[in-house]
Amino acid sequence: MENKIDKKQQEKLDLIHKGILETVKEFIKICKKNNFMYFMTGGTLIGAVRHQGFIPWDDDMDIFMPREDYEKLLKLNEKDFPEDIFLTHYSKSEGNSTDTRIKIRNKNYKIYENNGGKTIESNLFVDIFPLDGFPTNKIKTLIHKIKLKYRNAILRFAKLQLHNEEKDVKANRNKLEKIIFNMDKKLKLSKLIDYKKQMYKLDNLLKKYPYTTSKKVFFATGPYGMFTEIYPKSLFEESKMYKFEDIELRGVVDYDRHLRQVYGDYMELPPVEKRTCNHIFDIKNIKE
């Protein structure tokens, strides 16, 4: 399949896929041992349906977990993980972390990402996202949306303090955000806000409606907007195993309903020029 990846990049991508598979295999063992539910989502589910594995140019893996299981995963101790696998999350990290999601990381792989003009070194990971309950009552829905938008806006403003030294981070912002960004570079008002405290406040609000008792569920912190991925919970009550490279991963039975809502015609390949790695530009297997 034609793409914009050269031979050297392909070798790196093959290593990324190898490392992610090793990592998710350990994650699955943890889920089975603790009776945790999970579902493939995003490009990972598209890959399973369209390619029976990774999208050839994809360099990450996305997993949903019901909030209750997600919180139980967070509470596991270091001894509950294999020696080479560990979990990171803003609630467990020292200093500031920009991630509201869990990352299951592999100590054997060092990766290098471009973050706002800076090279970030870390360990290869699998992203785990929480699925939260969402109200059905119109008034409660409106109030919940307003509160979430407010909390998210405060968090995004607080996040400026983490990026005000980065030259090109504003390239990914809209016009209003660029104005605020430039003002904050001079006034440093974002430093007056405790970023981690705002993370906790948003997370607590997301947990307001329990997954188990809700008729609707949603994924709020994705790249397509806070309310793009609102689903009937019944969608996640039926799941099955899908072939994914040399293993099987769980996904919803009605994958078409899940994917079409976000991606439209997900079976149509993107233009060749967009078939590139978007996150990781280098990787090293430090065990070999």
KEKE-3310 file (N, C-alpha, C; in steps of 0.2 Angstrom, whole numbers, plus 5000, padded with zeros to 4 digits):
npx = (5004:5003:5012:5018:5030:5047:5061:5069:5060:5050:5056:5058:5044:5040:5046:5040:5027:5030:5034:5022:5013:5019:5017:5003:4999:5003:4995:4982:4983:4983:4970:4962:4966:4961:4948:4944:4936:4938:4939:4944:4947:4945:4959:4964:4954:4949:4960:4959:4947:4949:4962:4965:4974:4987:4984:4994:5003:5001:5005:5002:4991:4975:4963:4948:4941:4928:4923:4923:4931:4943:4947:4950:4960:4970:4972:4980:4995:5013:5019:5009:5011:5020:5039:5044:5034:5024:5013:5008:5001:4992:4989:4998:5010:5025:5026:5021:5009:5003:4993:4977:4974:4977:4993:5000:5016:5031:5046:5057:5058:5063:5056:5054:5047:5040:5035:5027:5038:5049:5059:5054:5058:5053:5045:5039:5021:5004:4988:4976:4959:4946:4928:4914:4899:4884:4871:4854:4843:4837:4839:4848:4858:4862:4866:4877:4885:4889:4896:4906:4912:4917:4926:4935:4940:4946:4956:4963:4968:4976:4986:4994:5005:5014:5018:5023:5036:5038:5041:5033:5020:5008:5004:4995:4983:4967:4962:4957:4963:4977:4978:4976:4986:4998:4996:4998:5011:5017:5011:5010:4999:4993:5001:4996:4987:4983:4988:4988:4978:4967:4966:4961:4949:4942:4942:4935:4922:4919:4916:4904:4892:4888:4896:4890:4876:4871:4862:4868:4885:4901:4916:4926:4939:4945:4952:4942:4933:4923:4910:4908:4909:4897:4888:4875:4874:4872:4879:4891:4888:4888:4901:4916:4929:4943:4953:4970:4984:4995:4988:4972:4960:4948:4933:4918:4903:4895:4904:4903:4893:4900:4912:4908:4901:4911:4921:4915:4916:4925:4931:4937:4952:4964:4971:4987:4997:4994:4997:5006:5017:5012:5016:5027:5045:5056:5063:5070:5075:5080:5084:5089)
npy = (4994:5011:5024:5039:5036:5033:5020:5020:5026:5017:5006:5011:5012:4999:4994:5002:4997:4984:4985:4991:4981:4972:4978:4980:4967:4964:4972:4967:4955:4960:4965:4954:4947:4955:4957:4968:4978:4983:4992:4993:5008:5023:5025:5013:5004:5006:5001:4987:4983:4987:4983:4972:4974:4986:5002:5005:5016:5021:5026:5024:5018:5016:5015:5012:5012:5008:5020:5016:5004:5009:5018:5008:5002:5013:5012:5001:4994:4996:4983:4975:4975:4969:4968:4976:4985:4999:5012:5028:5044:5059:5061:5053:5058:5068:5085:5095:5087:5085:5076:5069:5056:5038:5031:5016:5011:5005:5000:4996:5002:5017:5033:5047:5062:5076:5090:5104:5111:5106:5092:5078:5065:5049:5034:5021:5019:5014:5021:5024:5028:5035:5031:5039:5042:5050:5063:5061:5069:5084:5097:5094:5089:5101:5109:5101:5102:5115:5117:5108:5114:5126:5122:5115:5126:5134:5125:5124:5137:5137:5128:5135:5140:5129:5130:5142:5145:5139:5140:5137:5132:5139:5138:5128:5133:5142:5159:5167:5160:5162:5175:5176:5168:5175:5187:5181:5177:5189:5194:5183:5177:5164:5157:5159:5150:5134:5121:5107:5106:5110:5100:5089:5094:5095:5081:5076:5082:5075:5063:5064:5058:5041:5028:5015:5017:5025:5029:5035:5037:5045:5051:5063:5070:5069:5072:5078:5086:5090:5084:5076:5063:5055:5042:5029:5019:5006:5002:4998:4987:4975:4966:4960:4949:4955:4951:4956:4960:4948:4945:4945:4958:4967:4974:4984:4976:4983:4991:4999:5009:5015:5020:5027:5038:5047:5047:5047:5040:5028:5018:5022:5026:5039:5053:5050:5059:5061:5050:5047:5046:5053:5056:5050:5052:5045:5030:5019:5003:4998:4987:4978)
npz = (5000:4995:5003:5012:5018:5020:5018:5030:5039:5039:5045:5058:5061:5061:5072:5082:5081:5085:5098:5104:5102:5111:5123:5124:5125:5138:5145:5142:5149:5162:5162:5161:5172:5182:5179:5170:5159:5142:5126:5109:5101:5090:5078:5080:5081:5068:5061:5065:5058:5045:5041:5048:5058:5063:5056:5042:5043:5056:5072:5085:5099:5104:5117:5125:5141:5153:5165:5179:5179:5174:5184:5194:5188:5189:5202:5205:5211:5209:5209:5203:5190:5176:5176:5166:5162:5166:5173:5169:5174:5177:5190:5197:5194:5197:5198:5183:5172:5156:5152:5154:5153:5155:5153:5147:5149:5142:5147:5139:5127:5121:5116:5104:5103:5095:5102:5102:5096:5104:5108:5115:5126:5130:5137:5126:5123:5127:5124:5136:5138:5147:5148:5151:5160:5154:5155:5151:5152:5146:5152:5162:5154:5146:5157:5161:5150:5149:5161:5159:5148:5153:5163:5155:5147:5157:5161:5148:5148:5159:5155:5146:5153:5153:5140:5136:5133:5121:5103:5092:5096:5096:5083:5081:5086:5087:5081:5092:5103:5100:5102:5115:5120:5116:5124:5136:5136:5139:5151:5159:5166:5167:5175:5188:5190:5197:5188:5189:5199:5192:5183:5191:5195:5182:5179:5190:5188:5176:5180:5186:5182:5184:5174:5175:5178:5168:5153:5142:5136:5136:5127:5132:5130:5118:5101:5093:5099:5114:5114:5103:5103:5109:5115:5114:5128:5126:5115:5119:5126:5120:5114:5104:5099:5089:5075:5077:5070:5076:5087:5097:5099:5109:5104:5100:5095:5085:5076:5065:5068:5079:5073:5061:5066:5070:5060:5048:5032:5035:5029:5018:5011:5017:5007:4999:5003:5016:5023:5034:5049:5064:5077:5084:5080:5082:5088:5100:5104:5119:5125:5117)
capx = (5000:5007:5011:5024:5035:5053:5063:5071:5054:5047:5060:5056:5037:5039:5049:5035:5022:5032:5034:5015:5010:5022:5014:4996:4998:5003:4989:4977:4984:4981:4963:4960:4967:4957:4941:4943:4933:4941:4937:4948:4944:4949:4963:4966:4948:4949:4965:4957:4942:4951:4968:4966:4980:4988:4984:5001:5006:4999:5011:5000:4986:4970:4959:4943:4939:4923:4927:4924:4937:4948:4949:4953:4967:4974:4974:4985:5002:5019:5019:5004:5013:5027:5044:5046:5028:5022:5008:5008:4994:4994:4988:5003:5016:5027:5026:5015:5008:4997:4989:4972:4973:4982:4997:5003:5022:5036:5053:5062:5058:5063:5053:5056:5041:5040:5030:5028:5045:5054:5060:5052:5060:5049:5044:5033:5015:4997:4984:4969:4954:4940:4922:4910:4892:4882:4864:4849:4838:4839:4841:4854:4863:4864:4870:4883:4889:4891:4901:4912:4916:4920:4932:4940:4943:4951:4962:4967:4972:4982:4991:4998:5011:5018:5021:5025:5043:5039:5040:5027:5014:5003:5002:4989:4978:4963:4964:4956:4968:4983:4978:4977:4993:5003:4995:5000:5018:5019:5008:5011:4993:4992:5005:4992:4982:4987:4986:4986:4971:4962:4965:4957:4942:4939:4941:4929:4916:4918:4914:4898:4887:4892:4895:4886:4869:4869:4860:4872:4891:4905:4923:4926:4945:4947:4954:4937:4928:4921:4904:4907:4908:4892:4885:4871:4879:4870:4884:4897:4886:4890:4908:4919:4937:4945:4960:4974:4991:4996:4984:4965:4958:4941:4929:4911:4901:4893:4910:4901:4890:4905:4917:4905:4899:4917:4926:4912:4918:4931:4934:4940:4959:4966:4976:4994:5001:4992:4998:5012:5017:5010:5018:5034:5049:5062:5062:5076:5074:5086:5085:5093)
capy = (5000:5017:5030:5044:5033:5030:5014:5021:5027:5011:5002:5014:5011:4992:4994:5005:4992:4978:4988:4992:4974:4969:4982:4979:4960:4964:4976:4962:4950:4964:4966:4947:4945:4959:4957:4974:4978:4988:4992:4997:5014:5027:5022:5006:5000:5006:4996:4981:4982:4988:4980:4967:4976:4993:5006:5004:5022:5023:5025:5023:5013:5019:5010:5014:5008:5011:5024:5012:5000:5014:5020:5002:5002:5018:5010:4996:4995:4994:4976:4972:4976:4966:4972:4981:4989:5004:5016:5035:5048:5066:5060:5049:5061:5074:5091:5095:5083:5087:5070:5067:5049:5034:5028:5010:5012:5000:5002:4993:5006:5025:5036:5054:5065:5083:5093:5112:5113:5103:5085:5075:5058:5045:5027:5019:5018:5013:5026:5022:5033:5034:5032:5042:5043:5057:5063:5060:5074:5090:5102:5092:5089:5108:5112:5098:5104:5122:5116:5105:5119:5131:5118:5114:5132:5136:5120:5126:5143:5135:5124:5140:5140:5124:5130:5149:5146:5135:5145:5136:5129:5143:5137:5124:5137:5147:5166:5169:5157:5165:5182:5175:5165:5181:5191:5177:5177:5195:5195:5176:5176:5157:5154:5160:5145:5128:5117:5100:5106:5111:5093:5086:5097:5092:5074:5075:5083:5070:5057:5066:5053:5035:5024:5009:5018:5030:5027:5037:5037:5049:5052:5070:5073:5067:5077:5080:5090:5087:5081:5073:5056:5054:5036:5025:5014:4999:5001:4995:4981:4970:4966:4954:4949:4956:4950:4962:4957:4941:4944:4948:4964:4968:4980:4984:4973:4987:4995:5004:5014:5018:5024:5032:5045:5051:5047:5046:5034:5026:5013:5026:5028:5046:5054:5047:5063:5061:5043:5048:5045:5059:5057:5048:5053:5041:5025:5014:4997:4999:4980:4974)
capz = (5000:4995:5008:5012:5023:5017:5021:5036:5043:5040:5050:5064:5062:5062:5079:5086:5081:5089:5105:5106:5103:5117:5128:5124:5127:5145:5147:5141:5154:5168:5162:5162:5179:5186:5176:5168:5152:5137:5119:5104:5098:5085:5073:5082:5078:5061:5059:5065:5054:5038:5040:5053:5062:5063:5050:5041:5045:5062:5077:5092:5100:5108:5121:5130:5147:5157:5170:5185:5178:5173:5191:5197:5185:5192:5209:5205:5213:5204:5209:5199:5183:5175:5177:5161:5161:5171:5172:5171:5174:5180:5197:5200:5192:5200:5193:5179:5166:5152:5151:5158:5151:5157:5148:5149:5146:5141:5149:5134:5121:5121:5110:5104:5100:5094:5106:5102:5094:5108:5108:5121:5127:5135:5135:5122:5127:5124:5127:5139:5139:5151:5145:5157:5159:5151:5156:5145:5153:5142:5156:5165:5148:5145:5163:5161:5145:5151:5166:5156:5143:5158:5166:5150:5146:5162:5160:5143:5149:5164:5151:5143:5157:5151:5133:5134:5130:5114:5098:5087:5099:5094:5076:5082:5090:5083:5082:5099:5107:5098:5105:5123:5120:5115:5130:5142:5136:5142:5157:5163:5171:5168:5181:5194:5191:5198:5182:5191:5202:5187:5180:5195:5194:5176:5180:5195:5184:5171:5184:5189:5180:5183:5168:5176:5178:5163:5147:5137:5138:5131:5128:5132:5130:5112:5097:5089:5103:5120:5113:5097:5105:5114:5112:5118:5132:5123:5110:5123:5130:5116:5111:5102:5098:5082:5074:5076:5069:5079:5093:5096:5104:5110:5101:5100:5089:5080:5075:5060:5072:5083:5069:5057:5070:5071:5055:5042:5028:5038:5025:5012:5013:5016:5002:5000:5007:5023:5026:5038:5056:5067:5084:5085:5075:5082:5093:5101:5109:5124:5128:5112)
cpx = (5004:5006:5018:5029:5041:5055:5065:5065:5051:5050:5058:5049:5036:5041:5043:5029:5024:5032:5027:5012:5012:5018:5007:4995:4999:4997:4983:4977:4982:4973:4960:4960:4962:4949:4939:4940:4937:4938:4942:4944:4948:4953:4964:4960:4947:4954:4963:4952:4945:4957:4970:4973:4981:4987:4992:5005:5005:5004:5008:4994:4981:4965:4954:4942:4933:4926:4928:4931:4944:4951:4952:4960:4972:4976:4978:4991:5007:5020:5014:5005:5019:5033:5046:5040:5026:5017:5009:5002:4996:4993:4993:5010:5018:5028:5020:5015:5002:4992:4983:4971:4979:4986:5001:5010:5027:5043:5058:5062:5058:5060:5055:5050:5043:5034:5031:5035:5051:5053:5059:5054:5056:5049:5038:5027:5009:4993:4978:4965:4948:4933:4917:4903:4890:4874:4860:4844:4841:4842:4848:4860:4866:4868:4877:4888:4893:4897:4907:4916:4920:4926:4937:4943:4948:4957:4966:4971:4978:4987:4996:5005:5016:5021:5023:5032:5043:5037:5034:5021:5008:5000:4996:4983:4973:4965:4963:4962:4975:4984:4980:4984:4998:5002:4998:5008:5021:5017:5009:5005:4992:4996:5001:4987:4986:4984:4984:4979:4966:4960:4960:4950:4938:4937:4935:4922:4914:4915:4907:4892:4890:4891:4890:4878:4867:4867:4864:4879:4895:4912:4924:4933:4949:4949:4948:4931:4925:4914:4903:4906:4904:4888:4880:4875:4877:4875:4889:4895:4887:4897:4910:4926:4938:4952:4964:4981:4991:4992:4976:4964:4951:4939:4922:4909:4899:4898:4908:4898:4895:4909:4914:4903:4905:4921:4922:4914:4925:4935:4938:4947:4960:4971:4983:4998:5000:4994:5005:5011:5016:5013:5025:5039:5055:5060:5069:5073:5081:5088:5090:5100)
cpy = (5006:5022:5034:5042:5030:5023:5015:5022:5021:5006:5004:5012:5004:4991:4996:5000:4986:4980:4989:4986:4971:4972:4980:4972:4960:4967:4971:4957:4954:4964:4959:4945:4949:4960:4964:4974:4984:4987:4996:5003:5018:5023:5015:5001:5000:5001:4989:4979:4982:4985:4974:4968:4983:4996:5007:5010:5025:5022:5025:5018:5016:5014:5014:5010:5012:5014:5020:5007:5004:5016:5014:5001:5007:5016:5004:4998:4993:4986:4972:4972:4972:4971:4978:4986:4993:5009:5023:5039:5054:5065:5056:5053:5067:5079:5091:5090:5085:5082:5069:5059:5045:5032:5022:5010:5006:5002:5000:4998:5014:5028:5044:5057:5073:5086:5101:5114:5110:5095:5082:5067:5055:5038:5026:5017:5016:5018:5023:5028:5031:5035:5034:5042:5050:5057:5063:5066:5081:5095:5100:5091:5096:5111:5108:5100:5111:5121:5113:5110:5124:5128:5117:5120:5135:5131:5122:5132:5141:5132:5129:5140:5135:5125:5137:5150:5142:5140:5143:5132:5132:5141:5132:5127:5141:5154:5168:5166:5160:5171:5181:5172:5171:5186:5188:5177:5183:5195:5189:5175:5168:5154:5155:5155:5138:5123:5110:5100:5107:5104:5089:5088:5095:5085:5072:5076:5078:5064:5058:5060:5046:5031:5019:5011:5023:5026:5029:5038:5042:5049:5059:5073:5071:5073:5080:5084:5086:5083:5078:5065:5054:5048:5033:5020:5007:4997:4997:4989:4975:4970:4960:4955:4950:4954:4956:4960:4950:4940:4945:4953:4965:4974:4979:4980:4977:4993:5001:5010:5018:5023:5029:5039:5050:5053:5048:5040:5032:5021:5016:5028:5036:5047:5052:5052:5064:5054:5043:5047:5052:5061:5056:5049:5048:5036:5021:5009:4996:4992:4976:4977)
cpz = (5000:5000:5007:5016:5019:5021:5028:5041:5044:5045:5057:5066:5064:5069:5084:5086:5085:5096:5108:5107:5109:5123:5129:5127:5135:5148:5147:5147:5161:5168:5163:5169:5184:5184:5174:5161:5148:5130:5115:5102:5093:5080:5074:5080:5071:5058:5059:5060:5046:5036:5044:5057:5062:5056:5048:5043:5052:5067:5084:5093:5105:5110:5125:5135:5151:5163:5177:5184:5177:5180:5195:5194:5188:5199:5210:5207:5208:5204:5205:5192:5182:5175:5172:5159:5167:5169:5174:5170:5178:5188:5201:5198:5196:5195:5189:5173:5162:5150:5156:5157:5154:5152:5151:5146:5146:5142:5143:5128:5123:5115:5110:5100:5099:5097:5106:5100:5099:5107:5114:5121:5132:5133:5131:5126:5123:5128:5130:5141:5143:5147:5151:5155:5157:5152:5150:5146:5150:5146:5160:5160:5147:5151:5163:5156:5146:5156:5163:5151:5148:5161:5161:5148:5151:5162:5154:5144:5154:5160:5147:5147:5156:5144:5132:5132:5123:5109:5093:5090:5097:5087:5076:5085:5085:5085:5089:5104:5106:5101:5112:5124:5120:5121:5136:5142:5139:5150:5162:5168:5172:5173:5188:5195:5192:5193:5185:5195:5197:5183:5184:5195:5188:5177:5185:5192:5179:5174:5187:5188:5179:5177:5169:5176:5173:5157:5141:5140:5133:5133:5127:5130:5123:5107:5093:5093:5108:5119:5107:5098:5110:5111:5117:5122:5129:5118:5113:5127:5126:5112:5108:5101:5091:5081:5073:5076:5071:5085:5091:5101:5104:5107:5101:5094:5083:5079:5070:5064:5076:5078:5064:5060:5070:5064:5048:5038:5030:5034:5019:5015:5012:5010:5004:5004:5014:5027:5029:5045:5059:5073:5085:5079:5076:5088:5094:5106:5113:5127:5123:5111)
residu = (MET:GLU:ASN:LYS:ILE:ASP:LYS:LYS:GLN:GLN:GLU:LYS:LEU:ASP:LEU:ILE:HIS:LYS:GLY:ILE:LEU:GLU:THR:VAL:LYS:GLU:PHE:ILE:LYS:ILE:CYS:LYS:LYS:ASN:ASN:PHE:MET:TYR:PHE:MET:THR:GLY:GLY:THR:LEU:ILE:GLY:ALA:VAL:ARG:HIS:GLN:GLY:PHE:ILE:PRO:TRP:ASP:ASP:ASP:MET:ASP:ILE:PHE:MET:PRO:ARG:GLU:ASP:TYR:GLU:LYS:LEU:LEU:LYS:LEU:ASN:GLU:LYS:ASP:PHE:PRO:GLU:ASP:ILE:PHE:LEU:THR:HIS:TYR:SER:LYS:SER:GLU:GLY:ASN:SER:THR:ASP:THR:ARG:ILE:LYS:ILE:ARG:ASN:LYS:ASN:TYR:LYS:ILE:TYR:GLU:ASN:ASN:GLY:GLY:LYS:THR:ILE:GLU:SER:ASN:LEU:PHE:VAL:ASP:ILE:PHE:PRO:LEU:ASP:GLY:PHE:PRO:THR:ASN:LYS:ILE:LYS:THR:LEU:ILE:HIS:LYS:ILE:LYS:LEU:LYS:TYR:ARG:ASN:ALA:ILE:LEU:ARG:PHE:ALA:LYS:LEU:GLN:LEU:HIS:ASN:GLU:GLU:LYS:ASP:VAL:LYS:ALA:ASN:ARG:ASN:LYS:LEU:GLU:LYS:ILE:ILE:PHE:ASN:MET:ASP:LYS:LYS:LEU:LYS:LEU:SER:LYS:LEU:ILE:ASP:TYR:LYS:LYS:GLN:MET:TYR:LYS:LEU:ASP:ASN:LEU:LEU:LYS:LYS:TYR:PRO:TYR:THR:THR:SER:LYS:LYS:VAL:PHE:PHE:ALA:THR:GLY:PRO:TYR:GLY:MET:PHE:THR:GLU:ILE:TYR:PRO:LYS:SER:LEU:PHE:GLU:GLU:SER:LYS:MET:TYR:LYS:PHE:GLU:ASP:ILE:GLU:LEU:ARG:GLY:VAL:VAL:ASP:TYR:ASP:ARG:HIS:LEU:ARG:GLN:VAL:TYR:GLY:ASP:TYR:MET:GLU:LEU:PRO:PRO:VAL:GLU:LYS:ARG:THR:CYS:ASN:HIS:ILE:PHE:ASP:ILE:LYS:ASN:ILE:LYS:GLU)
# end
